[in-house]
Amino acid sequence: MNPCYTNTELFSVTSIIHENGLIFMAGDLLSFSLLCLSSIIIIVNPLGATLTYISLTENLEKPLKEQIIRDACTIALIILVVVGIAGTIILQVLGISLEAFRIAGGILLFGIGMEMVYAKTSRTKLTATEKYESRDNEDVAAMPLAIPMIAGPGAITTTIVLTNEATGMSMVAWLVIFASIGIAIAITYFMMKYADYIIRKIGQRQYRVINRLMGILLIAISVQFVITGLMVAFPVLGGS
């Protein structure tokens, strides 16, 4: 015998399902937002970019320094936004699955995180040759500050993985990614702009401590990237 529901009861059941769905979606969006913001800020590493900026521009005039800051941040922002928009298309053209890219990206981020923990300048960020050549070049905004210091392989990889994660979510998830990129670049801009003040307050010891903590967080994020990639590529690992 089928149960009979009044209109009021049916409305109540529908409302509960609708509300639970919204709560679930809101919870997913909040977790995704925190992941985006933390991973992009950590991998961009505004403090590391600021210290590199100081070492490359110590003999330049203030107006030129300010121009370099604006150009570097603008170039890095454009690169990450373009990658975010066209990242999925690039993977499809190259015939690379998201799972493969997520696993490879996780391994790359793991290596960067380990170098941060051991207080080393990541080789994916800035090579010794790039740093040496840039000392005699006043136009350091594009290379090596914007690429690879701010928008390096790690930041590009993270952006592509996050945008692919957002594909099955609402448009808000995409806005969260681009907002996170904007926040990370804005933090980098202001830290470089007030680099002289920051360097007086933060010594090498404090920088190493902060860098190591960020490195540990990056390692955790990279491991999660790899685990997710493996579970999707090999469902048997997830018990499916």
N, C-alpha and C positions, 0 to 999 in steps of 0.2 A: 504494500500500500504506500503510495507516494505521499510524502509529507506536504501539507499545504502551508503556504506562507502568505501572510498579509502583505500589502504593499509597504507598510511601515517596516516589517521584518526584513523584506527583501532590500529595502533602501539601507537598513542598518548593516546588513551583511556586505552589501556592495561598498558602503562607506568604509567599513573596516578593512576590506581587501585593498581598496584604493589607498587608504592612509598607510597601511603596512608597506604597500609597494613604494609609496613616496618616501617613507622612512628608509627603506632598503636602498633606494636609488640615492637618497641624500647621504647615507652612510658610505656608499661606494664612491660618490663624488668627493666627499671629504677626504677619504683615504687617498684617492687619486691626486687630489690637490696637494696634500701634504707630501706625497711621493714626488710630484713634479717640482714643487718649490725647493725641497731639500736636495734632491739629486742634481738639479740644474745649478743651484747656488754652489754646492760643494764642488762639482766638476769644473765650473767656471773659475772658482777659487779667487774671488776678488782681492784677498790679501796677498796671495802669491803674485797676481798680476800687478798689484801696486808696488811690491818690492822690486819686481823686474823693471817696471816703468822707472822707478827711482834710479836704478843702476844704469839704465840706458840714456837717461836725459839729465844727468847731474850737471853737465857742462853747458846746457842750453838755456836760452833766455826764457823768461816766464811766458810771454805771449806765444812763443813757439811751443812750449810745453802744453799750454791750454789747447792749442790747435791740434796737437798730437792726441790729447785725451779725447777730444770731440771726434776726430777722424777714426781713431781706433775703436771706440765704442759704437759709432755709427756703422762701420764696416762689419764688426762682429754681430751686431743686431740684425743687419740685413742678411748675413750669411745664415744665421740660425733660423730666421723666419722663413727664408727661401727653402732651406732644408726641411723645415717643419711642414711646409705646404707641399713640396715635391718629393719628399722622402719616400713615400709609398710607391710613387711612379718610378723612381730611380731603382728601387728594389725589383719591381716587376719587369722593367726593361732588362736588368742584368740577370733575371731569372733566379733571384735569391729569395728564399722563403723568410718570413718574419722570424720563425723559430731559429733558423741558422744565424740570422743577424743578431737576434737577442742573445744567443749563446756566445757568439764571437764578441759582441759588445760587452757582455758580462765579464768575459776573460780579460778584455782590454782594461775595463774599469777596475778590475781586481788588481791588475798590475800597477795601475796608477795609484790606487789606494795603498798598496804595499809600499810604494816609493814615498808616499806622503807620511806613512807611519814611521818610516826610517829616515824622515826629514831629508829626502833627496828631491832635487828638481826633476820632475818627470821628463823622460826623453821624448815622450809624445807631445810635450808642451814646448820645450825649447832646447835645441841642441847647442853644444858648445860652439860649433861653427857659426850658427845663426847669431848667437850672442856676440861673438867676436866680430863678425862682419857688420853688425848693426852699430857698433861703436863709432865707426867712421861714416855713418849714414844718418843724416838728420831726419830723414823720412822713415821713422821706425813705426809709424802708426799702423800701416797695413801689415808689415812683416818686420819684426816678429810679434808685435803686441796683439793686433787683431787676430792674426793667424800665425802661429798656433797657440799663443798664450791664452787668449780669451775664448775664441771659437776654435778650439783644437779638436782632434779626432774624438776625444772623450765626450765633449759637449755635442758634437755632431751626431755621434752614435746614440747618446742619451735622448736627443731630440727626436730622432727617427723612431726609436723604440717606443717612446711615449706617444707620439702621434699615431702610431699603429695600434697602440693600446686604446686610444680614444676613438678609433674607428667604430667600434660597436657601442659607443656611449652617445650621450647627447651632445649637442653643439657646445654646451657649456664646458665640456671637457676640453675641447679644442681651445676655447677662450682661456681656460686655466693654464694650458701649456704656454701660449703666447704671452700671457700675463706674467708667468713665472720667468720666462726669458727676459721680458722687459724689466722685471724687478732685479734679476741678477745683473743685467747690464747697468741698470741705474745705480745699484750698490757699488759696482766696479768703477763707474764714472765718478761718484762722489768720493770714494776712497782714494782714487788717483788725484782728484782735484785738491784734496786736503792731505796729500801724502806727507808733506813736511810735518804737519801736526801729528799724524798717526805714527810716523817713524820715531818721533820724540817720546811717544807714550808706550809704544810696543817695541821691545827689544828682541833680539834674535831668540832668546830663551822662550819668551812668551809666544813668539811666532811658531816655534817648533811645537810647543804644547798644543796650540790651536790647530796647527796643521795635522798633528797626529790624531787628534779627536775627530777631525773631519775625515781623515783617512780611514779610520775605523768604521765610520758611518758609510763611507763610499764602498768599503769592502762588503758590508752587509747588504747594501743595495745591489751590488754586482752579483753576489751569490744568489740573491732572489731572482735576478734576471736569468741566470743560468738554470736555476731550478724550474722556473716557469717555462723556459724554452724546452728543456728536456721533457717535462711532463706533457707538453703539447705535442712535441715531435714523437714521443714514445709514450702513448697513453697507458701502456701496461705498467709504467713506473708509478702512475697515480692510482693503480688498482682497478682501472676501467677495463 
